[in-house]
Every structure is written in C-alpha cells, then in structure tokens.
C-alpha cells in the first residue's frame, strides 16, 4: 500500500455529534415502510420531519412530491466556489417492512440497548438508511447554526421509494426534475464507508465504487387447467416448480471485476494471504462477517423469492407465477439471462418487475483522497478501499446523468458485528458510537470536498 500526504481538514462541529442520535431515533420511529405495491404509509411524514428540522435552523429546503404521500426534501447549500461541480449527498426515507413478531425489540421504537457489549439503536432503518439521513441532517444543521460554508455547493436530497427501485423517487426526478441536479458532478450515498476490522491496528473502510445490476423477474408458466383428480401432463405448477428449482441452483462463474480485484489486492497486501479465485469458499472464510457482502460480488446471482398459483386444492390452475431476484455483475448481464432463458424454455414467459443497470467508477481523485483523510483523522488505523455492492441504490439513476457516485456512509463497527446481515434483516441495529463517529467523518469530508 502506498500512503499519500493527508489533506488538511476542518475540525468537526460538536453540536452535530450531540444531536445525531436523537435525530436517527426520531426518523426510525416514523414508519415509512415501502411495500412496493403502492400501499403503506409513504414517506410524507418523514419528509415533513426533515423539512421542519432544516427550516428551524434557517435553511430553505424544497419539499417535493413524486406521487401521493411519496415526498422528498432537497436543499442546496452554496459553497465558496459555486463554479465547481456540486456534490450531492443523498439518502432515502423509506424502509423495507418489518414484522414485529419476528423481532426481539419493536422495529419502530428506536430503543437503545446493548449488543456485543456496545450500546445500539434498534429499529427498521437503523442501517438502511436512516443512520445516514440522520448524520447528514445533523451535519447541515450544525453548519447553519455555525455559519459554515463548504468549499463547493452541496446538494442534500432525502428521497422516497429507493426500496422499490426508485421509480417513484430518483428515476422519477431524473425525468421530471432534472433542474434539481444542475451542476452536480459527484454524489455520495449509502452502503459504503463502514469498517472491517483486520486486526487491532488495521481497519479497512469499504467505499462503494460499484454495484450489481438488478433484474426482478415475474415468471408465468402456462399450462392446462383441469380437475385435480385427473391426469395432466401440462400442469402449470409442476412446470413452474421444475424451472424455479433449477434457477435456484444456478451457479455462475467467478468474475473478478476491477472494484473487487482492488479490494482483494488490498486485503491480500495487509494480511499477507493469497486469495484464490478457484477456492471461493476459502477466500470468503478469511473475510469473517464481511463474507456476506463480498461473496455476492464475485458472481451473478439468481434467487427465487415468491410463488403464486391456484385458487382451490382440487383445481389445477392454468397459470402459475413466481418472482425471482437476479443480480448481475457489470458486463455480465447477457451471461446471466442466457442461462435463465435456457432453463425456462417453452411454456414459461418472463417479464421485468424492475430492471436497472450495473454501476462502476474508479477509486481515485480528490474526493476519494478526502474520504480517506477524513477517516484517518478519526481513526488512525483506517485504510479506505473500494468495493462492489451486491444490491442497488439510487446511484443507478444518478449515474445516468454522468454523476460519479460513491457509497460513503461512514461507520466504525465492532469487529464481530455481522453488518451485512443487518440490511433488510431482523433486529436491524446500529452502534451509537458509530453514529457519532460517522457524523464527525462526514462533517470533515463534506466541508473540505
């Protein structure tokens, strides 16, 4: 690894750190569950909260609507040099649903309780992504109170509908409100900047520079309806289940893309261990809790998630449906769908419920240097590294405008916390100290960038 001279960074503002926990808990208590079908509470209440917290410190945000109760909030903070390309900080206000009976604590109560000996805020959205929304809100509020001006324009956007693909959120805004992104050249959002402890004196902070593409599929098997007691060699349920089982067992080749290659190279450098692409299980075993996130970035994945057929036990339905979540690496979409179509064959049609691009940028430039410097300013053992996200974010929409997108929601995490499993998981939680750490890092970075 080569070390570059650290840029001089401004000191964090203590009042941001002092209120971030309260703000994150407030946001979690607002149920903004997104069921993906137009039902649910929407993001209007959360947007109202964000707007009011911005206005009370003298900022002038715009609250906008992408549909009924699908609200967001945007505010542009002028920088010292507005001729430079602006940086956008974006976060989504919606969360995936949570079933309270599955949780050990109420998912919308934002209780503070210990885990791994560390105080944590428990609740839906704690890591995806009301933590980043709270850190961002606390940071810009402290700027307004202190009269702080960043180096360039900072556009802060709190968005709806990310959890359903952003069609009533980021994608809608790209089409209907391009003025909102005027002059924006870079953006930072979720699922990056968190730590992976290698040893006591070394923590890697994973900055997201790439993410897999998405293809959510609806499969429909077409058969012959009939009585359940009769012979039927055109049973739609049988046809569908055969195909779904084969899809669920698909195993694609390993492809090491640039972001993953660079991540594994750094990990090999700092651990002195060679990672073998022919022994993926052995490679992942060396990553500890981060194996969940990194493992899915090495291959295309196909996972059946929903089945639907029939209306009475003694009636063979004419049609049966399944939904399948597919994710493809940058450059390998055709490989994945060729394998899927070979399995489906005749009698089963597929259509997209959601289809979005893979995203990839390089791990270089002044903004990357400042991210690394801001992390080191708060953690002397920090090393920033690139990685690919197996999921998707609003960066997919923004990248179509030529905006260079990164995932940078900085958190210093306990070594034994399986962070990847918390996204959309039961008992989602975030360490209190990670929030205050992240607020300090974010404040340093955004003022200097």
C-alpha positions in Angstrom: 0.0 0.0 0.0 1.2 3.5 -0.7 0.4 6.4 1.6 -0.3 9.9 0.3 0.0 13.1 2.2 -3.2 13.7 4.2 -5.1 16.9 3.2 -5.7 19.4 6.0 -9.3 19.0 7.1 -11.6 21.2 9.2 -12.4 20.2 12.7 -15.8 18.5 13.2 -18.6 20.6 14.9 -19.6 19.1 18.3 -23.2 20.2 18.1 -23.8 17.8 15.1 -22.4 14.9 17.1 -24.5 15.9 20.1 -27.9 15.6 18.3 -27.4 12.8 15.7 -28.6 10.0 18.0 -31.8 11.9 18.7 -32.4 12.6 15.0 -31.8 9.0 14.0 -34.2 7.7 16.7 -36.9 10.2 15.6 -36.6 9.0 12.0 -36.8 5.3 12.9 -40.0 6.0 14.9 -41.6 7.2 11.7 -42.9 4.2 9.9 -42.1 4.8 6.3 -42.4 1.1 5.2 -42.4 0.6 1.4 -44.3 -2.5 0.3 -43.5 -1.9 -3.4 -47.2 -2.0 -4.4 -48.5 1.4 -3.6 -49.7 0.6 -0.2 -48.0 1.6 3.1 -47.6 4.9 4.8 -45.3 6.5 2.3 -42.5 9.0 3.1 -44.6 12.1 3.7 -44.3 12.1 7.5 -40.6 11.6 7.4 -40.2 14.3 4.7 -42.2 16.7 6.9 -39.9 15.9 9.8 -36.7 16.6 7.7 -38.1 19.8 6.3 -39.1 21.1 9.7 -35.6 20.3 11.2 -33.9 22.1 8.3 -36.2 25.2 8.5 -35.8 25.6 12.2 -32.1 26.4 11.7 -32.8 28.9 8.9 -32.3 26.8 5.8 -34.8 26.9 2.9 -35.5 23.4 1.7 -37.9 22.3 -1.0 -40.3 19.6 -0.2 -41.4 17.8 -3.3 -43.8 15.1 -4.3 -43.3 12.2 -6.7 -46.8 10.8 -6.0 -49.4 10.5 -3.3 -47.5 10.6 0.1 -44.3 9.9 -1.8 -42.5 13.0 -0.7 -38.8 14.0 -0.5 -36.8 17.1 0.6 -33.9 18.8 -1.2 -31.8 21.7 -0.2 -28.8 23.3 -1.9 -26.1 24.8 0.3 -23.9 27.3 -1.6 -20.2 26.8 -1.4 -17.3 29.2 -1.5 -16.7 28.3 -5.2 -20.1 27.6 -6.9 -18.3 27.4 -10.3 -17.0 23.9 -9.3 -19.2 20.9 -9.8 -21.6 20.4 -6.9 -21.5 17.3 -4.7 -24.8 15.7 -3.8 -25.4 13.8 -0.6 -28.5 11.5 -0.9 -30.4 9.3 1.4 -33.7 7.5 1.1 -36.5 8.0 3.7 -38.3 4.7 3.0 -37.5 1.4 4.6 -38.5 -2.2 3.9 -41.3 -3.6 6.0 -40.8 -5.3 9.3 -42.9 -7.9 11.1 -42.8 -7.1 14.8 -43.3 -10.7 15.9 -40.0 -11.6 14.3 -38.0 -9.0 16.2 -36.6 -9.1 19.7 -37.4 -5.4 20.1 -40.1 -3.3 18.5 -38.9 -2.4 15.0 -40.2 1.2 15.1 -39.4 2.1 18.7 -35.8 3.0 18.3 -34.8 1.5 21.6 -31.2 1.8 22.8 -29.9 -1.5 24.2 -26.6 -3.3 24.2 -25.3 -6.0 21.8 -21.7 -7.3 21.8 -21.3 -5.1 24.9 -22.0 -2.0 22.7 -25.0 0.4 23.0 -27.0 0.3 19.8 -30.1 1.8 18.4 -32.5 -1.0 17.3 -35.1 -0.5 14.6 -36.0 -0.7 11.0 -33.9 1.7 9.0 -31.1 1.8 11.6 -28.5 0.9 8.8 -30.7 1.2 5.7 -30.6 4.1 5.8 -31.9 6.4 8.5 -28.5 6.4 10.0 -27.0 8.2 7.1 -30.1 10.5 6.8 -29.6 11.4 10.4 -25.9 12.0 10.1 -26.4 14.2 7.1 -29.3 16.2 8.7 -27.3 16.7 11.9 -24.3 17.9 9.9 -26.0 20.5 7.7 -28.0 21.8 10.8 -24.7 22.4 12.6 -23.4 24.3 9.5 -26.5 26.5 9.5 -26.1 27.3 13.2 -22.4 28.0 12.9 -22.4 29.9 9.6 -20.2 27.3 8.0 -19.8 27.4 4.2 -18.5 24.3 2.3 -15.8 24.6 -0.4 -18.4 23.9 -3.2 -22.1 23.6 -3.5 -23.6 20.7 -1.5 -27.0 19.4 -2.6 -28.7 17.4 0.1 -31.5 15.1 -1.1 -33.8 13.0 1.1 -35.6 10.7 -1.4 -38.6 8.4 -1.5 -39.1 4.9 -3.0 -35.5 3.6 -3.1 -36.6 0.3 -1.6 -38.9 -0.4 -4.6 -36.3 0.7 -7.2 -36.8 4.4 -7.2 -39.4 4.6 -9.9 -41.4 7.0 -7.7 -38.2 8.6 -6.4 -34.8 9.0 -8.1 -35.8 7.8 -11.5 -38.9 10.0 -11.4 -36.8 13.0 -10.5 -34.3 12.4 -13.3 -37.1 12.5 -15.8 -39.3 15.3 -14.3 -36.9 17.4 -12.2 -33.5 17.5 -13.9 -33.1 21.1 -12.6 -32.6 19.5 -9.2 -29.2 18.1 -10.3 -27.9 21.0 -12.2 -24.1 21.3 -11.9 -23.9 18.1 -9.8 -20.7 16.1 -10.8 -20.4 13.7 -7.8 -22.6 12.1 -5.3 -22.3 10.1 -2.1 -24.9 7.8 -0.6 -25.4 4.6 1.2 -23.7 1.2 1.8 -20.1 2.3 2.0 -17.6 3.9 4.4 -18.1 1.2 7.1 -15.3 -0.6 8.8 -14.0 -4.2 8.5 -11.5 -5.0 11.3 -8.5 -7.0 10.0 -6.6 -6.7 13.3 -6.4 -4.3 16.3 -4.2 -1.9 14.4 -5.9 -2.1 11.0 -9.4 -1.4 9.9 -10.5 -1.3 6.2 -13.3 1.1 5.4 -15.2 -0.1 2.3 -16.0 2.7 -0.1 -18.6 1.7 -2.6 -17.5 2.4 -6.2 -19.6 -0.2 -8.0 -22.9 -2.1 -7.7 -24.5 -5.0 -9.4 -27.4 -4.6 -11.8 -30.9 -5.7 -10.9 -33.4 -7.8 -12.7 -36.5 -8.6 -10.7 -38.5 -11.1 -12.8 -42.1 -12.3 -12.9 -42.2 -15.8 -14.4 -45.5 -17.2 -15.6 -46.0 -20.9 -16.5 -48.8 -21.6 -18.9 -50.5 -25.0 -18.6 -53.8 -26.7 -19.0 -56.4 -26.1 -16.3 -58.4 -29.1 -15.1 -59.7 -31.3 -12.2 -57.2 -32.2 -9.5 -58.1 -35.8 -9.8 -57.3 -36.2 -13.4 -54.0 -37.0 -15.3 -52.5 -33.8 -16.5 -49.1 -33.6 -18.2 -49.4 -29.8 -18.7 -49.7 -28.8 -15.0 -48.5 -25.2 -14.8 -47.4 -25.7 -11.1 -45.2 -28.6 -12.0 -43.7 -26.8 -14.9 -43.0 -23.7 -12.9 -41.6 -25.5 -9.9 -39.2 -27.5 -12.1 -37.9 -24.3 -13.6 -37.7 -22.4 -10.3 -35.7 -25.2 -8.6 -33.2 -25.2 -11.5 -32.9 -21.4 -11.3 -32.3 -21.6 -7.5 -29.4 -24.0 -8.1 -27.7 -22.0 -10.9 -24.0 -21.4 -10.1 -22.3 -18.9 -12.3 -18.6 -18.5 -13.0 -16.5 -16.2 -10.8 -15.7 -12.8 -12.4 -13.3 -10.5 -10.6 -14.3 -7.0 -11.6 -12.0 -4.0 -11.1 -13.5 -2.9 -7.8 -13.4 -6.4 -6.3 -9.9 -7.0 -7.7 -8.7 -3.9 -6.0 -10.4 -4.8 -2.7 -8.9 -8.3 -2.7 -5.5 -6.9 -3.6 -5.5 -4.6 -0.6 -6.8 -7.4 1.7 -4.0 -9.7 0.4 -1.4 -7.0 0.9 -2.4 -6.2 4.5 -2.9 -9.9 5.6 -0.1 -11.4 3.6 -2.5 -14.1 2.3 -3.1 -15.0 -1.3 -6.7 -15.2 -2.3 -7.5 -18.0 -4.8 -10.3 -17.4 -7.3 -10.6 -21.2 -7.7 -11.3 -21.5 -3.9 -14.1 -19.0 -3.3 -15.2 -20.7 -0.1 -11.7 -20.5 1.3 -11.4 -16.9 0.2 -14.6 -15.9 1.9 -13.8 -17.7 5.1 -10.9 -15.2 5.6 -13.3 -12.2 5.5 -15.2 -13.0 8.6 -18.5 -11.1 9.0 -18.0 -9.3 5.7 -18.2 -12.5 3.7 -22.0 -12.0 3.3 -21.5 -8.7 1.5 -18.4 -9.5 -0.5 -19.3 -13.1 -1.6 -22.2 -11.9 -3.8 -19.9 -9.6 -5.7 -18.0 -12.4 -7.3 -20.8 -13.9 -9.3 -24.1 -13.3 -10.9 -26.9 -14.5 -8.6 -30.4 -15.8 -9.2 -32.7 -16.3 -6.2 -36.4 -17.3 -6.4 -38.4 -15.4 -3.7 -42.1 -15.7 -4.3 -44.6 -18.3 -5.6 -48.3 -18.0 -6.5 -50.7 -20.5 -8.1 -54.2 -21.8 -7.9 -57.4 -20.9 -6.0 -58.7 -24.4 -4.8 -57.0 -27.6 -3.9 -58.8 -29.8 -6.4 -58.4 -27.4 -9.4 -55.2 -27.5 -11.5 -54.6 -23.8 -12.4 -54.0 -22.8 -16.0 -51.2 -20.4 -14.9 -48.7 -20.3 -12.1 -46.3 -17.4 -11.2 -43.0 -17.0 -9.5 -40.8 -13.9 -8.7 -37.1 -14.2 -9.0 -34.4 -11.7 -7.8 -31.5 -11.6 -10.2 -28.3 -9.5 -9.8 -25.6 -9.2 -12.5 -22.1 -8.0 -12.4 -21.0 -5.1 -14.6 -20.5 -6.5 -18.1 -22.2 -9.9 -17.4 -25.9 -9.3 -17.8 -26.1 -11.2 -21.1 -24.4 -14.2 -19.5 -27.0 -14.4 -16.7 -30.1 -14.0 -18.9 -28.8 -16.6 -21.4 -28.6 -19.1 -18.6 -32.0 -18.2 -17.3 -33.7 -18.4 -20.7 -32.2 -21.8 -21.4 -33.8 -23.1 -18.2 -37.2 -21.5 -18.9 -37.7 -22.8 -22.4 -41.2 -23.1 -23.8 -44.2 -22.7 -21.7 -42.8 -20.1 -19.3 -42.6 -16.4 -20.0 -40.6 -13.8 -18.1 -41.1 -10.1 -17.6 -39.3 -7.5 -15.6 -40.8 -6.1 -12.4 -37.7 -4.0 -12.0 -34.7 -3.8 -14.3 -31.8 -1.4 -13.7 -28.2 -1.0 -14.7 -24.9 -2.1 -13.0 -22.7 0.9 -12.0 -19.0 1.2 -11.7 -16.5 4.0 -11.3 -12.8 4.2 -10.4 -11.3 4.6 -7.0 -9.3 7.7 -7.5 -9.4 11.5 -7.5 -9.6 14.3 -4.9 -12.9 13.2 -3.3 -11.5 9.7 -2.7 -8.4 11.2 -1.1 -10.6 13.4 1.2 -12.7 10.4 2.2 -9.6 8.5 3.2 -8.2 11.5 5.1 -11.4 12.2 7.0 -11.5 8.5 8.1 -7.9 8.6 9.2 -8.5 11.9 11.1 -10.9 10.0 13.3 -9.3 6.5 13.2 -5.5 6.3 12.9 -5.9 2.7 11.8 -8.2 3.4 8.9 -7.4 2.4 5.3 -10.0 3.2 2.6 -10.6 0.5 0.0 -13.0 0.2 -3.0 -15.7 -2.5 -3.1 -18.8 -3.5 -5.1 -22.3 -3.6 -3.6 -24.3 -6.7 -4.4 -27.6 -4.7 -4.0 -28.7 -1.5 -5.6 -29.1 2.2 -4.7 -30.3 5.5 -6.1 -26.8 5.8 -7.6 -28.2 3.8 -10.6 -30.5 6.7 -11.5 -28.0 9.5 -10.8 -25.2 7.8 -12.8 -27.3 8.1 -16.0 -26.7 11.9 -15.7 -22.9 11.4 -15.8 -22.7 11.9 -12.0 -19.9 9.9 -10.4 -21.4 8.0 -7.5 -19.9 6.5 -4.3 -21.3 4.8 -1.3 -19.9 6.7 1.8 -21.9 6.5 5.0 -19.0 6.2 7.4 -19.4 3.9 10.5 -16.7 2.4 12.7 -18.2 -1.0 13.7 -17.5 -3.7 16.3 -15.2 -6.4 14.8 -17.8 -9.2 15.5 -20.9 -7.4 14.1 -22.2 -9.1 11.0 -23.1 -5.8 9.4 -24.1 -7.3 6.0 -26.8 -9.4 7.6 -28.5 -6.3 9.1 -29.6 -4.9 5.8 -33.3 -5.8 5.5 -32.7 -8.2 8.4 -34.5 -8.9 11.6 -33.2 -6.9 14.6 -31.5 -4.2 12.5 -29.4 -2.0 14.7 -26.5 0.5 14.6 -24.0 1.3 17.3 -24.5 4.7 19.0 -20.7 5.4 18.8 -20.7 4.5 15.1 -23.2 7.3 14.5 -21.2 9.9 16.4 -18.0 8.7 14.6 -19.7 8.9 11.2 -21.0 12.4 11.9 -17.5 13.6 12.6 -16.1 12.0 9.5 -18.9 13.2 7.3 -18.6 16.7 8.6 -14.9 16.8 7.9 -15.3 15.4 4.4 -18.3 17.5 3.3 -16.7 20.8 4.4 -13.5 20.1 2.6 -14.6 18.4 -0.6 
